[in-house]
Amino acid sequence: MYQTIGEKVSVAGVYQQGKFSPRKILWGNRTYVVDQVTFISDEKDGGVAKRTYSIMARGNVYRLAFNRSTEIWTLMEVWYEG
């Protein structure tokens, strides 16, 4: 089941061959290590360029959005099993 979050988070990652790959998310007081990046998408929201990442960490799927204008990361949704 998806849970809408919509909170700012901090993301650490690496650039490889000119592309960013998230490796850790700091959400609240917890750090989540990214096990796998499952999807990357570029989109525009009212003229604002965003890059969306779907990642797996701790057995859950997280959807992150990076606002390219403000350089702010937002945790959009979390998929919890059960």
C-alpha positions in Angstrom: 0.0 0.0 0.0 1.3 3.5 -0.9 1.6 6.1 1.8 1.9 9.7 0.7 4.7 11.5 2.6 5.6 14.8 0.9 8.5 15.7 3.3 11.9 17.2 2.6 14.8 14.8 3.0 18.5 14.8 2.5 20.1 12.5 -0.1 23.7 11.4 -0.5 24.9 9.7 -3.6 27.5 9.4 -6.3 27.9 10.6 -9.9 28.9 7.8 -12.3 29.4 8.5 -16.0 27.6 11.9 -15.6 24.5 10.4 -13.9 23.5 10.8 -10.2 22.7 7.7 -8.2 21.2 8.0 -4.7 23.0 5.9 -2.0 21.5 7.1 1.3 18.4 9.0 2.5 18.2 10.9 5.8 14.5 11.1 6.7 13.8 12.3 10.2 16.4 10.8 12.5 16.9 7.7 10.4 19.3 6.9 7.6 18.1 4.5 4.8 20.7 2.8 2.6 19.6 2.5 -0.9 19.6 -1.2 -2.0 18.6 -0.5 -5.6 17.5 2.3 -7.9 14.5 0.8 -9.8 13.4 3.8 -12.0 14.5 7.3 -13.0 12.2 9.8 -14.7 12.5 13.4 -15.8 9.3 15.5 -15.7 8.0 19.1 -15.5 5.6 20.3 -12.9 4.3 23.7 -13.9 7.5 24.5 -15.7 9.7 23.3 -12.9 12.1 20.5 -14.0 12.1 17.5 -11.6 13.9 14.2 -11.6 12.0 11.4 -9.9 13.7 8.3 -8.5 12.1 5.0 -7.3 14.4 3.2 -4.9 14.3 0.2 -2.7 15.6 0.3 0.9 14.8 -1.9 3.9 12.4 -3.9 1.8 10.2 -0.9 0.9 9.9 1.2 -2.2 10.4 5.0 -1.9 9.7 7.6 -4.5 12.0 10.7 -4.4 11.7 13.9 -6.3 14.6 16.3 -6.9 13.6 19.8 -7.8 16.3 21.0 -10.2 15.5 24.7 -9.6 15.7 24.7 -5.8 17.9 21.6 -5.5 15.5 20.3 -2.8 14.8 16.6 -2.3 11.3 15.5 -1.4 10.2 12.0 -0.3 6.9 11.7 -2.2 5.6 8.2 -1.3 6.5 5.0 0.4 5.2 1.5 -0.6 4.8 -0.7 2.5 4.0 -4.4 2.1 1.1 -5.6 4.1 
